[in-house]
Amino acid sequence: MFQAFLSRYNSLMRCGALVVLILATAAIAQNAPKPARQSEPKSATVPFTLDHNRIVIDVSIPLSNGTTQRVRAWVDNGSPDLHLSPGLALLTGGSVSCDGQLCTVTPPMAMSIGDMKITLAAVKQAWAAADNAPIAPGLSAEINIPSSVLRNYDVLINFPEHEFTIAQPGALKFNGVTAKVIVNPANGLIQVPSQIANKKHNVALDLGSSISFLTADLFDKLSASHPDWPHMTGAVGPANMWGSDDEPNWKLMRLDRLQFGPLFLIDTAVVEIPKDRMSSLEKRAGIPTAGLLGSEALLNYRVGIDYAHSTVYFDIGRMFNVPDFDVIGLTLRPEEDGRFTILGIADYEGKPSVAGVQAGDHLVAIDNIPVAGSSMGQVWSRLAGELGKEYTLTVERSSKQFTVAAKVQHFLGATEEDEKTRGNRVKSNE
């Protein structure tokens, strides 16, 4: 009897000790320091692809089913409008309302760049094409990041190292010479006080554009007063932006000197802005403007944008002579089916630069490598090269294919003496 009592007593004691141990452990756990909650990153740096002088990065977009999708995004500080591909618009689950070829779409609430969440809450309406067209012809991106989103952050575009950084305001340290700029508070578009031919003008900073543009009036005035500056007709190379019907007739010129804020840019290629597009550009700018400077003119720079303080930083990263117009002289249009239509053939020294082809033909392959489904930048990288380099082009006309030989030529060229200056085409007053 006593032995049974003792056994039961020992069991109860062991249970009591266990209860005490559990309670003590719980108390220690409650009093132990809790792991610090990880704060949201203040900045993110990601690599970018330079696709026909346009900055394309990877982003993550939340979908309606609770997952995310990684897509390509075009960094376009020269437009306030958010565009999505039709496929992405459907996946995000927003409402879609179409009128003809254009649809209005409820935008996603956010996107992620690296580990940083970028809010899109201020964007009330986005756009998509009704006919399954991409957000921009020939561009490998499914969404853009417009000025209306970028203006809420600090931005650094490092062209030499192909890196894009976005950060909370005040989180970035910028280097280089500074320009006080005019930021439209309604849409984030930037105008930079500039000088062209000793006359003051506002010129937009548009790193979403592959080439620079001037208003028709100013272009024609400069062209008439400086006939020695290189001129040509026909959008080739970086000027062949979208493949619009009028691009074979675009006028191009090299400015001998352009003061863009603190920079003195030499030999800058510019295109005359079609008059029907100038009014839209100026209306969005909110002030008189002479045109825009595209990324082609700033490929040697790290460009920092401090929207909060209306300041742009230019930090030179290299001195590299970009052979921008050493190309095959075609004007192309990317089609929705992935093909490329030849819209025009630029003249070179008074005759067509590519013999045997005509407007309306389709470019099928370059040196037997098919071009269908390529981006505009991929095609033009294969149509460029050293002067005199010969390519075999496969062309289709009336469902029949044939080949022609085409040589790289130096369009929009300067004199031999001026060419020596091109190595220093980008200077600053540092």
C-alpha positions in Angstrom: 0.0 0.0 0.0 2.8 2.4 1.0 4.7 1.4 -2.1 1.7 2.2 -4.3 1.3 5.6 -2.6 5.0 6.3 -3.0 4.9 5.4 -6.7 1.8 7.7 -7.2 3.5 10.5 -5.3 6.6 10.3 -7.4 4.5 10.3 -10.6 2.7 13.4 -9.5 5.9 15.1 -8.6 7.3 14.4 -12.0 4.2 15.7 -13.7 4.3 18.8 -11.5 8.0 19.4 -12.4 7.1 19.0 -16.0 4.3 21.6 -15.7 6.6 24.0 -14.0 9.2 23.4 -16.7 6.6 24.1 -19.4 5.4 27.3 -17.7 8.9 28.5 -17.1 9.8 27.8 -20.8 6.7 29.7 -21.9 7.6 32.6 -19.7 11.1 32.8 -21.0 9.8 32.6 -24.6 7.4 35.5 -23.8 10.2 37.6 -22.3 12.8 36.7 -25.0 13.6 39.5 -27.5 11.5 39.1 -30.6 13.3 39.2 -34.0 13.2 42.6 -35.6 10.7 43.0 -38.4 12.5 43.3 -41.6 11.9 46.8 -43.0 11.1 47.5 -46.6 14.2 48.2 -48.7 14.7 51.8 -49.5 16.3 51.2 -52.9 16.8 48.6 -55.6 19.3 48.2 -58.3 18.7 45.9 -61.2 20.4 45.2 -64.6 18.8 46.5 -67.7 18.8 45.6 -71.4 19.4 48.5 -73.8 16.9 47.5 -76.5 17.3 50.0 -79.4 18.5 52.6 -76.8 15.4 51.9 -74.6 15.8 50.8 -71.0 14.1 47.4 -70.3 14.2 45.7 -66.9 12.5 42.7 -65.2 9.7 43.5 -62.8 7.2 41.3 -60.9 3.4 42.0 -61.2 0.7 40.7 -58.8 -2.0 38.7 -60.6 -5.6 38.2 -59.8 -5.1 34.6 -58.6 -2.7 35.7 -55.8 0.5 34.8 -57.6 3.0 37.1 -59.3 4.4 37.1 -62.8 7.8 38.3 -63.9 7.6 40.5 -67.0 9.8 42.9 -69.0 9.2 46.6 -68.3 10.2 49.7 -70.3 11.5 52.6 -68.2 9.8 55.6 -70.0 10.2 58.9 -68.1 9.1 60.7 -71.2 5.4 59.6 -71.0 3.0 59.9 -68.1 0.7 57.1 -69.4 0.8 53.5 -68.1 0.5 50.9 -70.8 0.1 47.1 -70.5 0.0 44.3 -73.1 -3.5 42.9 -73.5 -2.4 39.5 -72.1 -1.0 41.1 -69.0 -4.1 43.2 -68.6 -6.2 40.1 -68.5 -4.0 38.3 -66.0 -4.1 41.3 -63.5 -7.9 41.0 -63.3 -8.7 44.6 -63.9 -11.7 45.8 -65.9 -11.2 46.3 -69.6 -13.2 48.7 -71.8 -12.3 49.0 -75.5 -13.1 51.7 -78.0 -11.8 50.8 -81.4 -8.1 49.9 -81.2 -7.5 51.2 -77.7 -8.7 49.7 -74.3 -8.8 51.4 -70.9 -7.6 49.0 -68.2 -7.7 49.1 -64.4 -4.0 49.1 -63.5 -2.3 46.8 -61.0 -1.8 48.3 -57.6 1.9 47.7 -57.5 5.0 46.1 -59.1 8.2 45.0 -57.6 11.7 46.0 -58.9 14.2 43.8 -57.2 13.0 43.5 -53.6 11.4 46.9 -53.6 7.7 47.4 -54.0 6.7 50.2 -56.3 3.2 51.6 -55.8 1.0 52.3 -58.8 -1.9 53.5 -56.6 -1.7 57.0 -58.0 -2.3 55.7 -61.6 -6.1 55.5 -62.0 -6.2 54.3 -65.6 -4.0 52.3 -67.9 -4.1 51.5 -71.6 -3.8 48.4 -73.7 -4.2 47.7 -77.4 -7.4 45.9 -78.4 -5.7 44.0 -81.2 -3.1 42.1 -79.1 -0.4 44.6 -80.2 2.6 45.2 -77.9 2.8 48.3 -75.8 5.2 49.7 -78.4 6.0 48.3 -81.8 9.1 46.1 -81.8 9.7 46.5 -78.1 10.2 43.4 -75.9 8.2 44.7 -72.9 4.7 44.0 -71.5 4.4 47.1 -69.3 6.0 50.5 -69.0 7.1 52.5 -66.0 5.9 56.1 -66.8 6.9 59.5 -65.4 3.7 59.6 -63.3 5.2 56.6 -61.3 8.9 57.5 -61.4 8.3 61.0 -60.1 7.5 59.6 -56.6 11.1 58.2 -56.3 14.8 58.9 -56.9 16.0 57.4 -60.1 19.5 56.6 -61.4 20.1 55.3 -64.9 23.7 54.0 -65.3 24.1 53.6 -69.1 27.8 52.5 -69.0 27.1 49.7 -66.6 23.6 49.0 -67.7 22.1 49.4 -64.2 18.8 50.9 -63.1 18.3 52.1 -59.6 15.0 53.3 -58.0 14.8 54.5 -54.4 12.7 56.3 -51.9 13.2 60.1 -52.0 16.4 61.1 -50.3 17.8 57.6 -50.2 20.2 58.0 -53.2 23.5 59.8 -53.3 24.0 61.4 -56.7 27.2 62.3 -58.4 28.1 64.6 -61.3 27.2 68.0 -62.5 23.7 69.3 -61.7 20.9 70.9 -63.6 17.9 72.6 -62.0 15.0 71.4 -64.2 11.3 72.1 -64.6 9.2 69.1 -63.5 5.6 69.2 -64.4 3.8 68.5 -61.0 0.9 66.9 -62.8 2.7 64.2 -64.7 6.5 64.2 -63.8 7.7 65.3 -67.3 11.0 67.1 -67.2 12.2 70.1 -69.2 15.9 71.2 -69.1 16.9 74.8 -69.7 19.1 74.6 -72.8 20.8 76.6 -75.6 20.9 75.8 -79.3 22.8 78.1 -81.7 23.1 80.7 -78.8 19.3 80.8 -78.3 17.6 79.7 -75.1 15.1 76.8 -75.2 13.5 74.3 -73.0 14.3 70.7 -74.1 12.7 67.6 -72.5 14.7 64.8 -71.0 13.1 61.7 -72.5 15.2 58.6 -71.8 12.3 56.5 -73.2 13.1 57.8 -76.7 15.8 56.1 -78.8 16.7 59.4 -80.6 16.4 63.2 -80.0 13.8 65.4 -81.7 13.5 69.1 -82.5 10.4 71.1 -83.4 9.8 71.5 -87.2 10.2 75.3 -87.0 13.5 75.2 -85.2 14.8 72.3 -87.2 14.1 74.0 -90.5 15.7 77.3 -89.3 18.9 75.6 -88.2 19.0 73.5 -91.4 18.8 76.6 -93.5 21.4 78.6 -91.6 23.8 75.7 -91.3 23.9 73.7 -94.6 27.3 72.3 -93.6 25.8 70.3 -90.8 25.2 66.7 -91.9 21.6 66.1 -93.1 19.7 63.2 -94.5 16.1 62.0 -95.1 14.9 58.6 -93.9 14.7 57.1 -90.4 17.5 54.6 -90.2 19.3 53.1 -87.1 18.2 54.7 -83.8 15.9 57.1 -85.7 13.8 54.2 -86.9 11.7 54.1 -83.7 8.3 52.6 -84.4 8.0 52.0 -88.1 5.3 54.6 -88.7 4.3 55.3 -92.3 6.0 58.7 -92.3 9.4 57.6 -91.1 10.9 57.2 -94.6 10.4 61.0 -95.0 11.7 62.1 -91.6 14.4 64.7 -91.8 17.6 64.1 -89.7 20.5 66.4 -88.8 23.5 66.6 -86.5 23.7 69.6 -84.2 27.2 71.0 -84.1 26.7 72.0 -80.4 23.9 71.7 -77.9 24.0 73.0 -74.4 21.7 70.8 -72.3 21.7 72.1 -68.8 25.4 71.9 -67.7 26.4 69.6 -70.6 27.9 70.7 -73.9 26.9 67.9 -76.4 28.7 67.7 -79.7 27.4 66.2 -83.0 24.0 65.3 -81.6 21.7 63.5 -84.0 18.2 65.0 -84.1 15.0 64.3 -86.0 12.4 66.9 -87.0 9.2 66.3 -84.9 6.2 65.8 -87.2 4.0 68.8 -86.8 0.9 66.8 -85.8 2.8 65.4 -82.7 4.3 68.7 -81.6 1.1 70.1 -80.1 0.6 67.0 -77.9 4.2 67.2 -76.7 3.9 70.8 -75.7 0.6 70.3 -74.1 2.0 67.6 -71.9 5.1 69.6 -71.1 2.9 72.5 -69.9 5.4 75.0 -71.1 7.0 75.9 -74.5 9.5 73.3 -75.6 11.9 73.0 -78.5 11.9 69.2 -78.5 13.4 66.4 -76.5 16.8 64.7 -75.8 16.7 61.0 -76.1 18.9 58.3 -74.6 21.1 58.1 -77.7 22.8 61.3 -76.7 23.5 60.2 -73.1 24.9 56.7 -73.5 28.2 57.7 -71.8 26.5 59.0 -68.7 25.0 58.0 -65.4 21.8 60.1 -65.2 20.3 60.7 -61.8 16.9 62.2 -61.3 15.9 63.8 -58.0 12.3 64.6 -58.7 11.6 66.0 -55.2 14.2 68.7 -55.7 13.7 69.2 -59.5 17.4 68.4 -60.1 19.1 66.1 -62.6 22.6 64.9 -62.2 25.0 64.0 -65.1 28.0 61.8 -64.2 30.2 60.9 -67.1 31.1 57.2 -67.0 33.2 56.8 -70.2 34.3 58.5 -73.4 33.1 56.1 -76.1 32.4 57.0 -79.7 29.1 55.3 -80.4 28.8 54.5 -84.1 25.1 55.3 -84.1 24.5 55.6 -87.9 26.9 53.0 -89.3 24.1 50.7 -90.5 22.2 49.3 -93.5 20.0 52.0 -94.9 16.6 50.6 -94.4 13.5 51.9 -92.7 11.6 49.0 -91.1 8.2 48.4 -89.4 7.7 45.5 -87.0 4.4 43.8 -87.7 2.0 42.1 -85.2 2.8 38.7 -86.7 6.5 39.2 -86.0 7.6 40.1 -89.5 9.4 43.2 -90.5 8.2 45.3 -93.5 10.7 47.5 -95.4 9.1 50.9 -95.5 11.8 52.7 -97.4 15.5 52.7 -98.5 17.6 55.7 -97.6 19.7 57.3 -100.3 23.5 57.3 -100.0 25.5 59.6 -102.2 22.5 60.2 -104.4 21.3 56.6 -105.0 19.5 53.9 -103.0 21.7 52.5 -100.4 20.4 48.9 -100.9 19.9 47.7 -104.4 17.2 45.2 -105.4 14.7 45.9 -102.6 11.6 48.2 -102.6 9.1 49.5 -100.1 6.6 46.8 -99.2 9.1 44.0 -99.2 9.6 42.0 -96.0 12.9 41.4 -94.4 13.1 37.7 -93.6 16.6 37.0 -92.5 20.1 38.6 -92.0 22.9 36.3 -93.0 20.4 33.4 -92.9 19.3 34.2 -89.3 15.5 34.8 -89.3 14.3 38.1 -87.9 10.7 37.2 -87.2 9.7 37.7 -83.6 12.8 39.8 -82.8 12.6 43.2 -81.2 13.5 46.3 -83.2 16.7 46.6 -81.2 17.8 43.1 -81.9 17.3 43.6 -85.7 19.2 46.9 -85.7 22.1 45.4 -83.8 22.4 42.9 -86.6 22.2 45.6 -89.3 25.0 47.7 -87.8 28.7 47.1 -87.9 32.0 48.3 -89.3 31.9 50.5 -92.4 31.9 48.4 -95.5 30.8 45.2 -93.8 28.5 43.2 -96.1 25.4 41.3 -95.0 23.2 39.0 -97.0 19.6 40.0 -96.6 16.8 37.5 -97.3 13.8 39.4 -98.6 10.2 38.4 -99.5 8.1 40.0 -102.2 4.7 38.6 -103.3 5.4 35.3 -101.3 8.7 34.7 -103.1 12.0 35.0 -101.3 15.4 36.2 -102.7 18.7 37.5 -101.4 20.5 40.7 -101.8 23.9 42.0 -100.6 23.9 45.2 -98.5 26.9 47.1 -97.0 27.1 49.1 -93.8 27.4 52.7 -94.7 28.0 55.8 -92.5 24.8 57.8 -92.6 24.4 61.3 -91.3 28.2 61.6 -91.7 30.5 64.6 -91.1 33.7 65.5 -92.8 36.9 63.6 -92.0 38.0 66.5 -89.7 34.7 66.5 -87.9 34.9 62.8 -87.4 38.1 63.3 -85.3 36.0 65.4 -83.0 33.4 62.7 -82.5 35.5 61.0 -79.9 34.8 64.0 -77.7 31.2 64.4 -78.7 30.0 64.5 -75.1 31.6 67.1 -72.8 30.6 68.8 -69.6 31.7 72.0 -67.8 32.9 70.0 -64.8 
